[in-house]
Amino acid sequence: QVRLVESGGGLVQPGGSLRLSCAASGSFAPGYTMGWYRQPPGKQRDVVASITWQGTTNYADSVKGRFTISRDNAKNTMYLQMNSLKPEDTAVYYCNAHHALLPDAWGQGKLVTVSS
């Protein structure tokens, strides 16, 4: 079983920056694609960005050019650098680990609030 623990997040003013981290432990094996999802208040959870084991990245159109996803496979850790934050980025952010042959894992979620 894979365990994911997020850190970072909090309150930031519009235009500011934050970094989220996601540390994986347990049965975390090579081959996992990892991703960040977010769920704004009263809305559904949607993907923000993903990164394969090899480092190929994908981003939602709404965050392209502002967010950067990265991972350190040696540390089993993934990051999301969020710049030029907007109020509409306010959401609970979740870390996800996906493997074609194994069950998905989710973190507990971290609240990011962008407000002046």
Contacts in CASP RR format, 6 or more apart in sequence:
PFRMAT RR
TARGET T0000
AUTHOR 0000-0000-0000
METHOD contacts of the structure
MODEL  1
QVRLVESGGGLVQPGGSLRLSCAASGSFAPGYTMGWYRQPPGKQRDVVAS
ITWQGTTNYADSVKGRFTISRDNAKNTMYLQMNSLKPEDTAVYYCNAHHA
LLPDAWGQGKLVTVSS
1 26 0 8 1.000
1 27 0 8 1.000
1 105 0 8 1.000
2 24 0 8 1.000
2 25 0 8 1.000
2 26 0 8 1.000
2 27 0 8 1.000
2 28 0 8 1.000
2 32 0 8 1.000
2 97 0 8 1.000
2 102 0 8 1.000
2 105 0 8 1.000
3 24 0 8 1.000
3 25 0 8 1.000
3 26 0 8 1.000
3 105 0 8 1.000
4 22 0 8 1.000
4 23 0 8 1.000
4 24 0 8 1.000
4 95 0 8 1.000
4 96 0 8 1.000
4 97 0 8 1.000
4 105 0 8 1.000
4 106 0 8 1.000
4 107 0 8 1.000
4 108 0 8 1.000
5 22 0 8 1.000
5 23 0 8 1.000
5 25 0 8 1.000
5 107 0 8 1.000
5 108 0 8 1.000
6 20 0 8 1.000
6 21 0 8 1.000
6 22 0 8 1.000
6 93 0 8 1.000
6 94 0 8 1.000
6 95 0 8 1.000
6 107 0 8 1.000
6 108 0 8 1.000
6 109 0 8 1.000
6 110 0 8 1.000
7 20 0 8 1.000
7 21 0 8 1.000
7 22 0 8 1.000
7 23 0 8 1.000
7 110 0 8 1.000
8 18 0 8 1.000
8 19 0 8 1.000
8 20 0 8 1.000
8 21 0 8 1.000
8 110 0 8 1.000
9 18 0 8 1.000
9 19 0 8 1.000
9 20 0 8 1.000
9 93 0 8 1.000
9 110 0 8 1.000
9 111 0 8 1.000
9 112 0 8 1.000
10 18 0 8 1.000
10 110 0 8 1.000
10 111 0 8 1.000
10 112 0 8 1.000
10 113 0 8 1.000
11 113 0 8 1.000
11 115 0 8 1.000
12 18 0 8 1.000
12 85 0 8 1.000
12 112 0 8 1.000
12 113 0 8 1.000
12 114 0 8 1.000
13 114 0 8 1.000
13 115 0 8 1.000
13 116 0 8 1.000
14 85 0 8 1.000
14 86 0 8 1.000
14 87 0 8 1.000
14 114 0 8 1.000
14 115 0 8 1.000
14 116 0 8 1.000
15 83 0 8 1.000
15 84 0 8 1.000
15 85 0 8 1.000
15 86 0 8 1.000
15 114 0 8 1.000
16 83 0 8 1.000
16 84 0 8 1.000
16 85 0 8 1.000
16 114 0 8 1.000
17 81 0 8 1.000
17 82 0 8 1.000
17 83 0 8 1.000
17 84 0 8 1.000
17 85 0 8 1.000
18 82 0 8 1.000
18 85 0 8 1.000
18 112 0 8 1.000
19 79 0 8 1.000
19 80 0 8 1.000
19 81 0 8 1.000
19 82 0 8 1.000
20 36 0 8 1.000
20 79 0 8 1.000
20 80 0 8 1.000
20 82 0 8 1.000
20 93 0 8 1.000
20 95 0 8 1.000
20 110 0 8 1.000
20 112 0 8 1.000
21 77 0 8 1.000
21 78 0 8 1.000
21 79 0 8 1.000
22 34 0 8 1.000
22 36 0 8 1.000
22 77 0 8 1.000
22 78 0 8 1.000
22 79 0 8 1.000
22 80 0 8 1.000
22 95 0 8 1.000
22 107 0 8 1.000
23 75 0 8 1.000
23 76 0 8 1.000
23 77 0 8 1.000
24 32 0 8 1.000
24 34 0 8 1.000
24 76 0 8 1.000
24 77 0 8 1.000
24 78 0 8 1.000
24 97 0 8 1.000
24 105 0 8 1.000
25 76 0 8 1.000
27 102 0 8 1.000
28 76 0 8 1.000
28 97 0 8 1.000
29 99 0 8 1.000
29 102 0 8 1.000
30 53 0 8 1.000
30 73 0 8 1.000
31 52 0 8 1.000
31 53 0 8 1.000
31 99 0 8 1.000
32 53 0 8 1.000
32 97 0 8 1.000
32 98 0 8 1.000
32 99 0 8 1.000
32 102 0 8 1.000
33 50 0 8 1.000
33 51 0 8 1.000
33 52 0 8 1.000
33 53 0 8 1.000
33 97 0 8 1.000
33 98 0 8 1.000
33 99 0 8 1.000
34 50 0 8 1.000
34 51 0 8 1.000
34 71 0 8 1.000
34 78 0 8 1.000
34 95 0 8 1.000
34 96 0 8 1.000
34 97 0 8 1.000
34 98 0 8 1.000
35 47 0 8 1.000
35 48 0 8 1.000
35 49 0 8 1.000
35 50 0 8 1.000
35 51 0 8 1.000
35 69 0 8 1.000
35 78 0 8 1.000
35 95 0 8 1.000
35 96 0 8 1.000
35 97 0 8 1.000
35 98 0 8 1.000
36 47 0 8 1.000
36 48 0 8 1.000
36 49 0 8 1.000
36 50 0 8 1.000
36 69 0 8 1.000
36 78 0 8 1.000
36 80 0 8 1.000
36 93 0 8 1.000
36 94 0 8 1.000
36 95 0 8 1.000
36 96 0 8 1.000
37 45 0 8 1.000
37 46 0 8 1.000
37 47 0 8 1.000
37 48 0 8 1.000
37 93 0 8 1.000
37 94 0 8 1.000
37 96 0 8 1.000
38 45 0 8 1.000
38 46 0 8 1.000
38 48 0 8 1.000
38 89 0 8 1.000
38 91 0 8 1.000
38 92 0 8 1.000
38 93 0 8 1.000
38 94 0 8 1.000
38 112 0 8 1.000
39 45 0 8 1.000
39 46 0 8 1.000
39 91 0 8 1.000
39 92 0 8 1.000
39 94 0 8 1.000
40 88 0 8 1.000
40 90 0 8 1.000
40 91 0 8 1.000
41 90 0 8 1.000
41 91 0 8 1.000
43 91 0 8 1.000
45 94 0 8 1.000
46 60 0 8 1.000
47 60 0 8 1.000
48 59 0 8 1.000
48 60 0 8 1.000
48 63 0 8 1.000
48 67 0 8 1.000
48 80 0 8 1.000
48 93 0 8 1.000
49 57 0 8 1.000
49 58 0 8 1.000
49 59 0 8 1.000
49 60 0 8 1.000
49 63 0 8 1.000
49 67 0 8 1.000
49 69 0 8 1.000
49 80 0 8 1.000
50 57 0 8 1.000
50 58 0 8 1.000
50 69 0 8 1.000
51 57 0 8 1.000
51 58 0 8 1.000
51 69 0 8 1.000
51 70 0 8 1.000
51 71 0 8 1.000
51 78 0 8 1.000
53 73 0 8 1.000
55 71 0 8 1.000
57 69 0 8 1.000
59 65 0 8 1.000
59 67 0 8 1.000
59 69 0 8 1.000
62 88 0 8 1.000
63 82 0 8 1.000
63 89 0 8 1.000
66 82 0 8 1.000
66 83 0 8 1.000
66 84 0 8 1.000
66 85 0 8 1.000
67 80 0 8 1.000
67 81 0 8 1.000
67 82 0 8 1.000
67 83 0 8 1.000
68 80 0 8 1.000
68 81 0 8 1.000
68 83 0 8 1.000
69 78 0 8 1.000
69 79 0 8 1.000
69 80 0 8 1.000
69 81 0 8 1.000
70 78 0 8 1.000
70 79 0 8 1.000
70 81 0 8 1.000
71 77 0 8 1.000
71 78 0 8 1.000
71 79 0 8 1.000
72 78 0 8 1.000
72 79 0 8 1.000
78 95 0 8 1.000
80 93 0 8 1.000
82 89 0 8 1.000
82 112 0 8 1.000
85 112 0 8 1.000
85 114 0 8 1.000
86 114 0 8 1.000
87 114 0 8 1.000
87 115 0 8 1.000
88 114 0 8 1.000
89 112 0 8 1.000
89 114 0 8 1.000
90 112 0 8 1.000
90 113 0 8 1.000
90 114 0 8 1.000
90 115 0 8 1.000
91 111 0 8 1.000
91 112 0 8 1.000
92 109 0 8 1.000
92 110 0 8 1.000
92 111 0 8 1.000
92 112 0 8 1.000
93 109 0 8 1.000
93 110 0 8 1.000
93 111 0 8 1.000
93 112 0 8 1.000
94 106 0 8 1.000
94 107 0 8 1.000
94 108 0 8 1.000
94 109 0 8 1.000
94 110 0 8 1.000
95 106 0 8 1.000
95 107 0 8 1.000
95 109 0 8 1.000
96 104 0 8 1.000
96 105 0 8 1.000
96 106 0 8 1.000
96 107 0 8 1.000
97 104 0 8 1.000
97 105 0 8 1.000
98 104 0 8 1.000
END
